[in-house]
Amino acid sequence: MKPVWRSALTVSAHFLHGMLQFVRTHHGEAVTAQVLANAGIPRSLLDQPDARLTRQQYVALYRTIAATLDDEMLGLWSRPIRTGTLKYLMLSLLDAPTVLVALNRFVRFWNLLLDDYRLHSSTKNDLVRIVLVPRLPATPVAPLGHELMMKLIHGIASWLLGREIHLHAVEFCFARPRHAEDYAFLYPGDVCFDTVQTGIVFAYRDCAEQFRREKHELWAFLKRAPEDWTFSAWHRASIAAKTREYLEPNIGQPVTVQDLAQALHTSVRTLNRRYAEEGTSFQAVKDGLRRDIAVHRLTNSNTAVAALAFDLGFADATGFCRAFRHWTGSSPSDYRRGSRQDE
């Protein structure tokens, strides 16, 4: 059974706006409204810059837009990636002898499809790097497109091996975004911004491994898409992951960073150094977990706001409402009402 903190994980509204960008630009607000309704997502979330999408909402929206556009990459690249492309890509990988050979096939496959970028793979110093190279100078950068391509590469490689592959690094050619905290729960490795090119870096030893996957396993993977290749990653070595894992069963208690340090058999100073390396803090991780559980329960249950505040360790509902408004820009009651207004 997955821990609550993992199944309740939410992502920034950046993903909502990014996925809808092509629909809104090329098909208008009426089609956008229909897409949101089909995905069970209230229109009001578009007006909340700090809103969060649950895992279920993300998957439903992705599938709905892909079906509406007949584009498995949501209009984020120079030409549509028609329905069925992922299936035939995956079929071409199943008989590869190693992950590295599969990744090289992946690169060649995408280079037949994309006009604006090409993928380039290289091996050096026991590292395998796959980068997105613009075909022309000043090629526009769609951050979500770059994010999804790196997720897809990692998700497919991990599925082939049957385990999550730890990444040496993920690099993005754009500036650190407001939603950067989400990256710790999407990419299991170091994340860098403002790099020359967007790319993903594996250890060669992982890529050199052999694998065996059957077609019936592939059908199950495709049926769940994009859930498995988007949310399979979890950087368990990160201090943010360890913190959330420790806090989840104790979220209603006044747990301190000192308690965590004792549980992990380390010092507070070491913990704070690791938080700084990951660009976060104990309180930020705790608040993120509280926020995710709150959004999940407000969206999926009838738990009273006062009871939810107590469950999350707040002294009273007023303090919880103040914190929730800070996290999402709206009160818990308004968020729940908005999440169900189209039902």
N, C-alpha and C positions, 0 to 999 in steps of 0.2 A: 504493500500500500504506500502510495506517495505521501510524503509529509505535507501538512497543510500549507506550509510556506511555499512549497513548490507548485502544488496544484492551484494555489491562489495567486500565483505570480501575475502581476499586471505589467503592461508596457505603456509608454508615453503616448499621448494623442498625436505625437509626431508620426507614428505609424498609421494612424487613422487618416490624417491629412495627406500623407505621402501616397497611400494606397488609392485615395480618392482623386488625386490630382488630375490624372488623365481623364477620368470620367467627368469631372466638373468642367474641365477646359474644353473638351471636345463633344460632350453630350448634354451639358446643361444641368440645371438644378432639379428638373423633374426626374430625369434618370437617376441622378444622385440620390434623391429622396427615395426612389423605388429600391435602389441598391441597399440603402441603409435599412429600409423596412424589411426587405428580404433577408438581411443578415441579423435582424432583431436588434439593431442599434438605434437609439433615439437620435433624432436630428439635433437635439439640444447639445449633444456632446461636441459638435463642431464649434460651438460658441464658447467652449470652456478650454482655454489654452493649456490648463494643467490637468485636464481630465485623463483618466486611465482606462485602457482597454483590458478586459479580462482575457485570459488565454482563449476561452471559448468564443468570445466576440471577435478576436483577431482572426482565428481560423475561419469562422463563418463569413467575415467580411472578405477575406482573401479569396475564398472559394466563390463567393457571389460575384465579385468583380471579375475574376478570371473567366467565369461562365458568361457574364454579360459582354465582355470585350472579346471573348475567344482568344485570350492572351494569358498564358500561364505566368508571365512576368509583369502583368498589370499595366501595360503601356509605358513601362519605364525605360525601354530601349528603342532603338531606331526603327525596328520593325516588330510586328506582333510575333510572339512565340506561341504558335497555335496549340490548341488543346490536343494532347497526345504526344507533344514533343518530349516531355519528361519521361514518358513511358518508353519511347524508342531510344532515348539517351541511355536509360538504365539498362535496357535489354542489351545494348552494345557493350556494357561493362561487365556483365555477369560472367563471361568466360575469360576475363583478363587474369593472368597468373598472379599478379600482385596489385596492391593499391596504386603503386606508382604508374604501372601500365594503364590502369583504369583512369587515373587522373590525366594522363597524357591523351587518352581517348576523349575524355571530357573536354579538354582544351581544344582539340581538333574539331570536335562536334560544334562547340559554341562559335568557333572562328568561321564556320560555314554559315552561321546565322546572323551574326552581328555586323552592322555597317559602321557604327560609331566607335566601337572599341574592339580590341582583340585581346585574347588571353595569351600570356607567355609563361612557360614553365622553365625553371632552371634548377640545377642541383649544384651546391657548392658548400664546402665545410660541413658536411653531414646535415645539411638543411635543404629542403625542397621548397621553393618559393613559386607561387603562381600570382601574377600581377595582371591588372587591367591596364592596357596601353591604349590611349586614344589614337585613332587612325588619322585624325587631322588636328592641327593646333587649335587651341581654344574650344575643344569639344565640351559642350555643357556637361556638368556633373549633377546627376540626380542622386543625392545621398542615399535614399532608400534603395535605389537600384544597386548601388555599390554594396550596401549592407546585405541585401538579399543574396547577391551573388556569392559573397564570402560565406554566408550562412549555408547556401546550397552546396558549395564545395565541401565545407566541413561536415555538413549533415550527411551527404552521400558517402564520403570516405568513412565516417564513423559507422554508418549502417552496413557498409560492405564488411567491415571488420567485426561487427557485432559488439562494439564497445566505443565509448566516447574517446576520441583522440585528443590528447592535450596539445594545444597549439603553442609553438614557440612565440608567435606574434601574429597580430592582425593589424594592418596599417591602412589608414584612410587618408586620402589626399585632400580632405576638407577639414575645416577648423573644428575643434571640439564643440559638439552641440550641447544644447540645454539638457537633452535626455541622455547624456553620456553615462549616467549611473546605470541605465538599463544594460549597457554593454557587458557589465560584469556577470550578468545572468544569461547572456546570449553567446558570448565567445569565451571559451575556456582557455584563456592565455592572456598575455600582455596586449593591450590595445594602445595604439599610437595614432595621433592626428597630425595634420599638416605635413604629411609625407609627400614625396615626389609623385608616387603612384599608390593606388589602392592595391593591397595584396594580402596574401595569407601565407604563413610560413609553418611548415611541418618539420618534425624531426625525420631524417631519412630512414631511421630504423623502423618507424611506423609505416612509412610508405613502402618499404621493402617486404612487408609481411604478405603472406599468401592468405587468401580468403576463399570461402565457399558459400555461395548463396543460391537458392533455388527460385524458380519462377513463382511458385505459390507464395514465397516470402515477399517477393517484389510486389505482387498484387496487393498484399496487405499494406505494404509501405505506401504504395500509390493511393490506396483508398483513404489512408489517414492524412495524406499530404494537404497542407504543408506542415502539419503539426510536428511530425517526427523530425524533419530536417530543420525546423525553426527552433523548437524548444528542447531538443535532446541535449543540447550543450549545458553543462553545469560545472563551472570551474571549482571543483571541490577543494582544491588546494588554496583557493583565495580566502582571505580572512573574512570577506563579506559573506561567503557561503558558510563558513564555519560558524560565524556569528548568528546567522539566521537559523541554522540547524540547531544551535544551542538554545536560542531564544524561543523558538516556536512552542515547545511544551511549557515554557515558563513565561509566556508573554503577558500573563495577567499579574505577574509578580514584580516587585521593584528590583529587578536584576541590574547590577552595575557592571562596569568594565572590570572592576576588581574581581567580581564573581567569575566572569568569563576567563580572566587571566588564570585564576586558580584552577578552573575546570580544564583549561588547555595546557596547564603546567608550564606557564611562561610568565613573563613580567608585563605590567601595564605599559612600561616604556617600549617593550618590543611590540606589543599590540598596536600602540599608537603609531609607531614607525611603519608598520605594515599597512595600517589604515591610510597613512599619508601617501604611501607608495601607490595605493589603489585609488587615491583621490576621494576618500570618504572618511567617515568617523564612526565610532560606536553608536552615537546617538542617531546619525543619519541612517545607518543600517537598521536600527531598531524602529525608527519612524517609518522607513520604507516597508518593513514587514507589517507593522500595524496598519499602514495605509492599504497595503495589498489585501490583507485579511478583511479590512473594513469594506473596501470596494467589492470584494468577492461576496461578502455576506449581504451587503445592501442590495446587490444586484440579484442574488440568488436565494434569499431567504426573507422571512418576515420578522426577524429578530428586532426587538425594540431598540431604539437608539440608546436608551439608558442601560439596557442589558449588554449591548455591544461595547459600550464605554467601559463597563465593569470588566468584561471579559478581556479587554485589551489593556487593563491595568491603569485606567484613568480614575481619579478620585471621584469625578462626577461627570455628568453628561455635558456640562458647560465647557469643561476643559477639553473633552473629546471633540465637541463641535468646533471649538476654536482651532484645534490642531488640524482637523479634517479640512476646514476651509483654507487653512494655510497650505495644505498638501495639494488640494484639487481646485480651489477657487470657488467652492460651493459648500453649503451645509449638508450634513448627512441626509436630512429629510428631502432637500431639493434634489440631491444626487439620486436617491432612490426613486423619487417621483419622476425624474427625467428618464431614468433607465427603464421605466415601465409605462411611459406615456403612450407608446404606440401599441401596447398589448390589446 
